[in-house]
Each structure stands twice: as C-alpha cells, then as structure tokens.
C-alpha cells in the first residue's frame, strides 16, 4: 500500500509541475509540451501522406535550387527524427541553463520550436 501511495504522490507532483510549472521551468516545460504535440502530429501527417508521396524526393539542392541528389520516399522519416534529436538537445541544454541564465532557457525553447517550424515547411513541401 505504501508503494502505491508513493507512486500516486509522485504522479501528482509531476502533474502539478506540468500544469503549473515554476517560473524558471516554464519555458522549457511549455516548449517540451509543444514539441511533443508537434512531433506526434508530424508522424501522423507523414503516415497519412506517405502513400501518395512521389517515389523519389529531392535530398540535396545546390545554391540555385537545382536538385543534386534524390532519395527514396522513405527519407521523409528522417525529418521527425532530426526534429526529435534537435529538440531534445535544445531543451536539455535549456533545462541545464535554466537556473544560471533564464533567458538562455527561453531562447533555446523558442529555437527548438523554430527548428520544428522549419521541418514542418519541409514536410509540407515534400508531401504536397
């Protein structure tokens, strides 16, 4: 019984931190929640549009915008992976810096959202 009560208390503390984070944690927590929602939506959109995607997608462009290299349509799955890793790096660094430099934590949370926005542009451009 004591273990169940401790688990419930831990879940309540975690839920309260997500619902009402402390001021120094707010940017990172809100950024993380937004990024999780973005990544899930990214995966859903790719899964829905994957069948209608062309067989070959441009992977590399030169300075003039001409296609240099093509890849199969499975390369589209690299975009959410890149979004995940870049978001984890930015938010992890923001979490580490949150006490020392609150502005840096906010800046990193916003930059992770901007990276996801750029990846969304790529997904929409390639799949539509």
Buried (B, 14 or more C-beta within 10 A) or exposed (E): EEEEEEEEEEEEEEEEEEEEBEEEBBBBBBBBEBBEEBBEEBBEBBEEBEEEBEEEBBBEEEEEEEEEEEEEBEBBEEBBEEBBEBBEEBBBBBBBBBEEEBEBBBBBBBBBBEBBEEBBEEBEEBBE
